[in-house]
Structures are given as C-alpha cells and as structure tokens.
Amino acid sequence: MDKLLENNMIQLSDMLDADAEFIPLLSAEDEEIMNAEEIPEELAILPLRNAVLFPGVVIPITVGRDKSINLVKEAYRKEKIVGVIAQKDPAVEDPQIVDLHQVGTVAHILKTLQMPDGNTTVIIQGKKRFKLVEIVQEEPYLKARVSTYDKNLTIPDNESFHALIQSIKDLSIQIINKSPNIPSEASFAIKNIESPVFLVNFVSSNLNISNPDKQKLLEITDMLQRANKVLEFLTKELQMLDLKNQIQSKVKVDLDKQQRDYFLNQQLKTIQEELGGSPHELEIKELKEKGAKKKWSKEIADVFKREMTKLQRMNPSAAEYSIQLNYLDYLVELPWNEYSKDNFDLKNAQKILDEDHFGLEKVKERIIEHLAIYKLKKDLKSPILCLVGPPGVGKTSLGKSIARALGRKYIRMSLGGLRDEAELRGHRKTYIGAMPGRVLQNLKKAKTSNPVYVLDEIDKVIGNNISGDPQAALLEVLDPEQNHSFYDNFLEVDYDLSRVMFIATANNLSTVHPALRDRMEVIDLSGYLVEEKIKIAQKHLIPKQLFENGVSKQQVKFDKKVLELIIENYTREAGVRSLERQIARIIRNKARFIAMGEDYENKVNAAELDKILGVRIFHREQAITNEVPGIATGLAWTPYGGDMLFIEVSLSYGKGDLKLTGNLGEVMKESATIALEYLKSHTENLGIDPKSFGLWNVHIHVPEGATPKDGPSAGITIFSALASAFTQRKVRSKLAMTGEITLRGKVLPVGGIKEKILAARRGKITDIILSRENEKDLFEIKSDYITGLNLHFVDTMAEVVELALLKDKVKNPLQISRTP
C-alpha cells in the first residue's frame, strides 16, 4: 500500500494544477450523482497492463500503444468517457476479448499530458463497474457492448459493518504512519473519506497486492465480503511492515555492536583460556528447561537433579564432562510417559489391514481382538507377537499396517547378525563414546513410549558369544511381566516398555532360544496359495509396478490365466517378491514400445511370456497314468506351498533287497521301511505270496533327486505304490494321498493340508485320501478351494488299499509269485 500510495500522490500532485476539475476525495453528493449516472450501451475499451481502476478513485496511467493513444485523444475531445479493463497477461501487445477480464470500470478522463519520452499520461477517475458483453469494433481501437455490474449493490447499515469500515481506516492510518515514504497528507485523506464504498475502493486501489488480486476485489459484488477481504490484505501488509521495521532496527543495532562484541569476545576468550574452562550456562539452562517439562516420575526427577548437580560441578575441559552432558541430554530426550493416542475404530482398523494385505486372516483377527480388549480395558499390556513364515509373505510390512491401524508411530529394528548384547542394553557411561542401546535410541527418535516396534529377523540373532548373549537381553524386552522396568546400562534407570507393542518376525523358530520363544505369541504365516498370489498381484503388485514405471492400467493389462502361468512357471516361493520382479520385467518390456511409439499388444498373453521372461524355470506336475504298476501320487508341503510327489516302485529279480533313491531324509526312509514291513505281514489280505518278497529286489524312487525330501506324510503313498507293484493292480486314476503310517496299520494326521489340497487342484486331481483326524483342518480352508474334490478320510491302511487300488490288473503283469 505504501509504495503505490506514495507514487500515485506524487504523480498526481505534479500533474494536476490548481485549476484542475478533479476532486481527489468523493463527497456523499458526488457519490450519489456518480451512482445515478447511466452506463452507455457501448463503450470504447482501454486495456490496462499493470493497473486496476476502482470506482471513484483517481489514478494516472501511461498509454503508449497506437490504439490506446487514438482512443484517448478522441475520447478527450468528445465525452471523455471510456471503459477501462485490466489485461489478464500484461505481455500481450494487442489484446482481444479473450485477453481481457470480464469486469471493468467506466472512467472519466480528467487530463492528458504529453511526456518527453513520447508517451501520453492520462489521469482518469473511476465511475461505475461494468461487465463486458461482446466486442463490436476492433479498429482503430476496441469498442464493446457492455452491461452494468452494480445493479444489486447494497451497503449494510449495522454496527458490525461500521466497525469493519473503522478497522479498515485504522489499519490504513497505521500503515501510513509506519511507512516513512508515504506523505503525512495521506492519513488526512483517509480520515476525511466519509463514504464506506469509496473508502474500500480507495484502499483497494492502493493496496500492495498483485493485479489479479485487485481484479478479484473489483469483481466482488457483496460489499461486506469485499470489505472483509480488504481488511485481510491490510492485516497482512501491516504484519509485513512491522517485520521489516524490526529487521531493519535489529540490523542497525547489530552493526553498531558488532565491533564492540568482537573485542569483548576476544577478551573473554583470553580470560577463559587462562582460567582453564568455558561457560556452559546455556547448555545447562536448556537442559533444566527441558527437564521441567518432562512427565517423568519422582524417582527419575531425583536422578536428573542429582546428575545435573554433578554436571555443574565438573570441569568442562574434563573428559567426563562430555559423557555426563551426553547422558543428561539422552535422559531429557526420551519420551517418559508420553504416549500417542490409540485409534479404537475397529472397523477402520480392519479396513486398513485388508487394504494393505490380502489373506493373513489369523494375524488380522488377533490384532482386532487386541484392539477390542484394549478399548474395554485401557491399561492392558501390549502383546508380544511373533510372525513366523518364509521370506516375502509380508511379515515386516504387516507391522507398518498395524501401526497405521492403531494410529501409533512405527519403529523397525533389524536384528540380523546382532552379536553384541550392548547394542540392545547400551554401554556403561564410564566408557568414552558410550551410548544407550538401540531399544531406547529408537524410542527417542519416535518420541513416544507406545509405538509399534518391529524386531525384524529375530531368528538371525547370534547367540551366546564373547560379547554376551543378545537373546538373553531380549528376554527382558519381550516379557510383559518384566519390561515395565527395562534396564539400560547407559541410563542406569528403569524404563517402562510395557505399552510398546512388540512384533517379532522370523523365518524359522528353530534357532530362537526356547525361553525367548515361550515369551511370544507365535502366529504362523504359511505362505500364499496360487489363488491368493493372483489376488495380491491384481490388487497390489500390478498397480504398484505400473505406477513406478510410469505406465497406466489401460496400457498394460494382465488376466488371471497369465498371472497363474507366471506364478507356476517362473516363480517358486512362499511370498510374492519374485512374482513382483517378473511383473516388473513384463511392464518394462511394454514400456519400451510405449516410449518408442511402436505398436504393441497391451494385453499380456501366454504366448509372449517365453519371449519376455525366457524359458520356463519350473514345470507343474500333472496326474500320471495308472497303466504302470507301482506308481502312486502323494502330496507334499514345501515353504513355497503345496506340491505333488510321485512314488515309483520297481521290482527286479534278486534276494529281496530294498533300495531307496531320490535324496530322501531319514524319516522318509523309515516310512518306506514301515510300509514294506506292513505289506509283508498282511500278504493274505492282498493275495500276495509271502515267498515273493525273497525273490524280488525292491527299488523305491522319488523323482527330482536334486531336491531334498523328508517327513512322514508320504507313508500311505509309499505303501500304495508297493501294494500296486506286488499285486500288479492298477492305482485309481487322478488320486492323491497323504498320511503317516504305523506298523499297526493306522493312518496318522499330517500338516499342511490346505497347501496340499490346493496343489491337488492344480494337478487336476479329483480324489484325495486323508487321515480322518485331518478332517478338522478343513474348517480353515475356504469352501471354494475344495469344491469338486472327493475327500476320503481313513483310519487304517486297509481302507487305503480299498480306495487306492482297483481290482483290475495292468496289461502284461509280472508273475510275482514265481521265479522269473
């Protein structure tokens, strides 16, 4: 405001003499006459580059364009009335209707002056606002049809509006008084303005704001709204003026004191060197101020006071001083009894967990249960959860989702390769460079005592060694009965960790100390099924990779069949990391065509997978023919999901020797021995000559010899293959089985039923034999996964034979009962 008001007043005082007709301030009568004037239907339009004219306000403008000069000369000779409109872009030399704002002001030309540089300066006074309808003439200057813009202008007549107008006056006068460049006459002008409309227009015209903002003020029809907006701009301008004055005053003082301070500081430095110390009052004062604001207990407050006294007595040049200062700094920076507010909206928490992760129902259910109980009982101690599963299933990212659902801060501490107990508990502060352990360091960063704290890869912690046992230190951290008083060697005081929600992750619990395992609630994440991986890819992986590679979902599309082929032929994992990499390779391949503008097929098809991803890495096993005796199909669990397992039995003339191949483990070898011995002891039931076992060598082989195999679940499969080989009976086609066997002929339950059933579905199996005790496992499997499968539950191996072997014999059967 100060700059514009100063320039306008100087220019006007120079250009207008005493005989001029212009009156700088509008009286009530003048305003009434002005409002009663009718706007012509057509007006000559004078575009303004860097000014906005308001009704009643007088401003000088400089015209230099030919059209503008012609317009001013002709208008000044005739009625002296023109229409003034601000340009949208000042750089446009020959503006058309699209380059002009729609609202302008009717202007009365008071005087024209020819300047030495050839330009013409015109003094104009605003009359009434108008709205541009259409251009009717372009040469020799613009002429347009216009309509009035002030039809419904109403001026409020209440105390609130009068107070608003008075505030505008007061702020304007304050700005004038604080601006050294504005003449004092300006404040008299403001005081003598009686019309509220003219006051608002006068102040708006002189505000130190951009032309677009002034144009917006001009276009506001509601007087109350316009006055409020002007007051807002004035307030900002006054604040900026105060700040500028403060800075200038401070700089002036600083410049005066700079030389003096320099000499004093040099003298003080010399004195301090002679005395052997330096003042640290500011550091101590800051520590005391922070300590006064902490919410710690009386015990901790006493420790702080005692240690602070010790610090003040120390020689600052001593080595212990920095250690003590560091100790107190950590003490006040820790979030003692500072907790973030939990979000108890269970539906929102469920929604967040579902958004971030597909499946993992057990984990989500446990989190929601905890939230529900915590909502009912506020002082509930946080659970210690341990998420166990293969890599890539979302253990670590699940911790972040839990933090988001709870509205808590998130901390992740990687424990992989941790071998020093001091990294968790800290070093005693008597050591140079001592620091607290990582447990408290992370709490200091989080600035809250109840974050979600993910202890990543807890199974990778190195056990007892020369540097102590980190797992033993974790016992206190992860025990809800003890962690309310966690002891850090550096702080030497107890810290309450009971409100922290610890979530540990591990791939294998066998390396975790039993005592540590006992303190955690273990939740198994068994890996994703193919169907679940497809859903995850569609919902998370593909959108993520499309975004990261700058490709839209219309440019690259994946269907369910292609995703299934990628999962089965190019990945073999429990998680989805490798799947994400393969999807990224395909998208990058398509992005190349998009970037080069070449034609391509936006829908990924199965035929091009080999070209983009290379030859298939893995091959899915299918159900095999039953025309060959001694071959049965089993089901196995792997960390990457379920798989089909084929047992092959071959008989050769010999002395009854048993040979096992296929990289089998000890438990699987024992299952083969049990199956053969049971077969020998029940020859009558199967119609086998007992003497034949001494005439034929038995060779049991499990294909894919490079892959280690172990476990008891192939027991009934090995038995069925042996029975088929010695009876030469066919095995039922499209049949798979899994179960442990005993010498008594019992079929015992095994694990991984969900994964095994899914593997059977993928292999086109129609019938599955399971232990009757595994029937309870079906409750955890979605009904969609078992639709179309015939599940047979058995108790004994005799039932297995009835279901697995057909009465028909194979073509050209061996004569088992006689010597070849």
Buried (B, 14 or more C-beta within 10 A) or exposed (E): BBEBBBBBBEBBEEBBEEEEEBEBBBBEEBBEEBBEEEBBEBBBBBBBBEBBBBBBBBBBBBBEBEBBBBBBEBBBEEEBBBBBBBBBEBEBEEBEBEBBBEBBBBBBBBBBBEEEEEBBBBBBBBBBBBBBBEBEEEEEBBBBBBEBBBEEBEEBEEEEBEEBBEBBBEBBBBBBEBBEEBBEEBBEBBEEBEBBBBBBBBBBBBBBBEBEBBBBBBBBBEBBEBBBBBBEBBEEBBEEBEEEEEEEEEEEEEEEEEEEEEEEEEEEEEEEEEEEBEEBEEBBEEBBEBBEEBEBBEEBBEBBEEBBEEBEEBEBEEEBBBBBBBBBBBBBBBBBEBEBEBBBBBEEBBEBBBEBBBBBEEBBEBBBEBBEEBEEEEEBBBBBBBBBBBBBBBBBEBBBBBBBBBBBBBBBBBBEEBBBBBBBBBBEBEEEEBBBBBBBBBBEEBEBBBBBBBBBBBBBBBEEEEEBBBBBBBBBBBBBEBBBEBBBBBBBBBBBBBBBBBBBBBBEBEBBBEEBBEBBEBBEBBBBBBBBBBBBBBBBBBEBBBEEBEBEEEBBBBEEEBBBBBBBBBBBBBBBEBBBBBBBBBBBBBBEBBEEEEEBEBEBEEEBBEEBBEEEEEEBBEBBEBEBBBBBBBBBBBBBBBBBBBBBBBBEEEEBEBEBEBBBEEBBBEBBBBBBEBBBEBBEEBEBEEEBBEBBBBBBBBEEEEEEBBBBBBBBBBBBBBBBBBBBBBBBBBBBBBBBBBEEBBBBBBBBBBBBBBBBBBBEBBBBBBBBBBEEBBEEBEEEBBEEBEBBBBBBBBBBBEBBBBEEBBEEEBEBEEEE
